[in-house]
Amino acid sequence: MSSFDLAAATQVTADVVFGVDDDQLSDRTPCPEYTVADLLDHVHGLSIAFAEAARKTAAGAAPSPDGSRLGPKWRDDIIAALGDLAAAWREPGAFEGVTMAGPVEMPGDAAALVALNEVVVHGWDLARATAQTYDPDPGAVVLCREFVASFEAPANDDGGLFGPPVDVEEDASDLHMLLGATGRRPDWTP
C-alpha cells in the first residue's frame, strides 16, 4: 500500500473537538458506553498511541476511555495530539515495517489505516453527539470503507470492527456505508 496523509481527517475532527461545549461533556454518543467526555478522552489517547506507532516508539496500550481525565485545556491538548498524529505519519518510514499499536503488532501501513478509521468514525460520533456538521475528506472515507470491508462480519451478528453492522440504503453515500459497516445508524441522534 502507498502512504496517505491523515491531515485532512485529523483537521476535520479537530474542528469538531473545538466545537464541543463544556455542557455537552456528559451527553450520550453513538458509542453506547461512552459519553462525549469519554469519547474525547478516547480520541486523545488513540491520537497519542498511533503517533507513537508511526514513530515505532509505542509505549503500550492506552487506558480505557475515561472523561474524568480531561484536563482544563482538553480542547488544546486533543487538537495538538491530532495534529501530531498527522505529522507522525508524514515522517519517513512511518508506513514501513512493523509497529505496535497498543498491545497489537501490525504492519505500519495497517496501523495507519486503523488510525485513519478511528479518526474519521469517531469524528462523526462526536459531531453527531454535539449537533455539529461533519464533512470528512472523501478520500479518507473511501480508504476507511475499503479497510472496513476487508473484515468479515461476525456470523452471529454480535460484534464487528466497532459493533454489529447496520444496514443502510443501497445508494447511500460512502460515509453512510462506512458508518453502517462500523455498527452506526447514519440517522442516529442523541
C-alpha positions in Angstrom: 0.0 0.0 0.0 1.2 3.5 -0.7 1.2 6.1 2.1 -1.5 8.7 2.5 -1.9 11.9 4.5 -4.0 11.9 7.7 -4.0 15.8 7.9 -7.4 16.4 6.3 -9.1 13.8 8.5 -7.4 15.0 11.7 -8.3 18.6 10.9 -12.0 17.9 10.4 -12.0 16.0 13.7 -10.0 18.8 15.4 -12.6 21.3 14.2 -15.4 19.1 15.8 -13.4 18.9 19.1 -13.1 22.7 19.1 -16.9 23.0 18.7 -17.8 20.8 21.7 -19.3 22.9 24.5 -18.5 22.1 28.1 -22.1 21.5 28.9 -22.2 18.6 26.3 -19.5 16.5 28.0 -22.0 14.2 29.8 -24.1 13.8 26.7 -24.6 10.4 25.0 -22.8 9.4 21.8 -23.3 6.8 19.1 -20.8 4.7 21.1 -23.3 3.4 23.8 -20.7 3.0 26.5 -19.1 6.5 26.0 -20.2 10.0 27.0 -18.9 12.9 24.9 -16.1 13.3 27.6 -15.2 9.6 27.4 -15.1 9.8 23.6 -12.9 12.9 23.7 -10.5 11.1 26.0 -10.5 8.1 23.6 -9.7 10.3 20.6 -6.9 11.9 22.7 -5.5 8.6 23.7 -5.7 7.0 20.2 -4.0 10.1 18.7 -1.1 9.7 21.0 -0.9 5.9 20.6 -1.0 5.9 16.8 1.5 8.8 16.6 3.9 6.6 18.7 3.1 3.7 16.4 4.1 5.8 13.4 7.4 6.6 15.1 7.8 3.0 16.2 8.1 4.1 19.8 4.8 2.7 21.1 4.8 2.6 24.9 1.9 0.2 25.3 -1.9 0.1 25.5 -3.8 3.3 26.2 -6.0 3.2 29.3 -9.8 2.7 28.8 -11.5 5.9 27.9 -12.5 8.0 30.9 -13.8 11.5 30.5 -12.8 12.4 34.1 -9.2 12.5 32.8 -9.9 15.6 30.6 -7.8 18.4 31.9 -8.7 22.1 31.9 -7.1 22.6 28.4 -8.6 19.4 26.9 -9.5 21.1 23.6 -6.0 22.3 23.1 -4.5 19.0 24.2 -6.7 16.9 21.9 -6.3 19.2 18.9 -2.5 19.2 19.4 -2.5 15.4 19.6 -4.5 15.1 16.4 -2.0 17.4 14.6 0.9 15.4 15.9 -0.8 12.2 14.7 -0.9 13.6 11.2 2.7 14.8 11.4 3.9 11.5 12.7 2.5 9.6 9.7 4.3 12.0 7.3 7.7 11.1 8.8 10.0 8.9 6.7 9.5 5.2 7.4 6.1 5.6 9.2 4.3 3.3 6.8 7.1 0.8 6.6 8.0 -2.2 8.7 6.1 -3.4 11.7 4.9 -1.4 14.7 2.9 -1.7 17.9 -0.5 -0.1 18.2 -1.2 -0.6 21.9 -0.7 -4.2 22.6 -1.1 -5.3 18.9 1.8 -5.7 16.5 0.9 -4.9 12.9 2.4 -3.6 9.7 2.9 0.1 9.6 0.5 0.7 6.7 -2.2 -1.3 8.5 -1.7 0.8 11.7 -2.1 4.0 9.6 -5.4 2.7 8.3 -6.6 1.8 11.8 -5.7 5.3 12.9 -7.4 7.0 10.0 -10.6 4.9 10.5 -10.6 5.8 14.2 -10.3 9.5 13.5 -12.9 9.5 10.7 -15.5 7.4 12.5 -15.1 8.9 16.0 -15.1 12.4 14.4 -18.5 11.6 13.1 -19.5 10.2 16.5 -18.5 13.5 18.2 -20.2 15.6 15.6 -23.5 13.7 15.9 -23.4 13.7 19.7 -22.8 17.5 19.7 -25.1 18.5 16.8 -22.2 19.7 14.6 -21.8 19.3 10.9 -19.3 16.8 9.7 -17.8 16.9 6.3 -14.9 14.4 6.2 -12.3 14.2 3.4 -13.9 11.9 0.7 -10.6 10.2 0.0 -10.2 9.3 3.7 -13.8 8.0 3.8 -13.1 5.7 0.8 -9.9 4.4 2.3 -11.7 3.6 5.6 -14.6 2.0 3.7 -12.2 -0.3 1.9 -10.4 -1.1 5.1 -13.6 -1.9 7.0 -14.8 -4.0 4.0 -11.7 -6.2 4.4 -13.1 -7.6 7.7 -15.7 -10.4 7.7 -18.8 -9.6 9.6 -19.4 -12.0 12.5 -21.7 -14.8 11.8 -23.8 -14.3 15.0 -24.0 -10.5 14.4 -22.8 -9.7 17.9 -19.6 -7.8 17.0 -17.6 -6.4 14.2 -14.9 -3.8 13.9 -16.9 -1.4 16.1 -20.2 -3.0 16.5 -22.7 -5.2 14.6 -23.1 -3.9 11.0 -26.2 -1.8 10.4 -28.0 -2.0 7.0 -28.0 1.3 5.1 -29.7 2.3 1.8 -28.2 0.6 -1.2 -27.4 4.0 -2.8 -26.1 5.6 0.5 -23.1 7.8 0.5 -19.6 6.4 1.2 -19.7 7.9 4.6 -23.1 6.3 5.4 -21.8 2.9 4.1 -18.8 3.2 6.4 -20.9 4.1 9.3 -23.2 1.2 8.7 -20.3 -1.2 8.4 -19.0 0.0 11.8 -22.3 -0.5 13.5 -23.6 3.0 13.3 -27.0 4.2 12.2 -26.4 7.3 10.0 -29.6 8.8 11.3 -28.5 8.5 15.0 -29.5 11.3 17.2 -28.8 11.8 20.9 
